[in-house]
Amino acid sequence: MLVTSLILGCGGRSAQPDHQAEWRDVLRLKKAADGSDATAQQKQVYADSVRAFVQKHPTHSRASEVWQQIQLEFAKDLARLAVTREKLLALEKGMSHLQVASILGNPFPGWTMTRERSGATLEAWYYRMQGGGLAAVYFRNGKVLAAEESSNAPLGRFGS
């Protein structure tokens, strides 16, 4: 009788699957992403894991709340990292990557391109502009060659 009660007791649990072990795996990634020395990649892995968990388990309320918070924080970062025309105009031909980054900040991961052409390294760094649109800074062999806004009109300071 006792064995039957235990079997029925174990079998009588909720029909809902237990996602706690999977959620704990996601939370382990959060520890790495929240550290003061966290890399952009660790933060991205955590965000991707939360998104994947929410897609797989859309009724998990805490995961949905966390995903919404991550999206809001990302939107705030986008707004904070957008550059102004004034900052773009502060750039000068011949500046280094470090000098540009000190004025505009580093571009988002994936918002750069590098090409080797005719013995020169050509690079483009792209930024969101405040108020919408895009800006690009072009480098040749690590030095600013030109910059432009999404209007495709070169900024006058760089000459021809």
Number of C-alpha atoms within 10 A of each C-alpha: 6 7 8 9 10 11 11 11 10 10 10 9 9 8 7 6 7 9 11 10 9 10 17 11 11 20 15 11 18 19 13 16 20 13 11 7 9 13 13 12 11 18 18 13 17 22 21 14 19 23 20 14 19 20 13 10 13 12 10 15 11 11 19 18 12 15 20 14 12 16 14 12 12 13 12 11 11 16 15 10 18 19 21 15 13 8 11 20 14 11 21 17 15 16 14 17 16 13 15 20 11 10 13 19 15 17 17 14 8 8 13 16 11 13 11 11 9 7 7 12 14 19 20 19 20 20 24 21 20 16 10 11 12 17 22 23 21 20 23 19 14 16 20 23 20 22 25 20 19 14 9 11 9 15 15 11 13 16 9 7
